[in-house]
């Protein structure tokens, strides 16, 4: 099956979008299934950084660990799951619009199931993410465009 892909335009610079989206502490703010995200390494996120993410899949909370493969500020990031029954492979891109005053965010995600995850991916995970990803991107847009005080 092809990766699930969504695109949204955000009224913030690519630098602002990139800083927010690659900071694991913000994950539960804009991803509906993310219950919590805990960095497993010290310092700023870099290639090789790992994050333990607890997600609600169906009616269960499932922990998984993801690792950043590549970060190209402020343009793109790649990560993949290294533990858990459902392992995502995510690619994100940020394209500057209007001379860098706005951004177009593209997120592509696919999944690999292990053990119980083999059944969960086609029956629960992919349908849930097809519904959730557009809402996640809308939440991302709302968070980033919210006026600061």
Helices and strands as residue ranges (DSSP letters): E 4-10, H 14-21, G 24-26, H 27-30, E 34-39, E 50-57, E 60-72, E 76-83, E 86-97, G 98-100, E 102-113, H 117-120, I 121-125, H 126-145
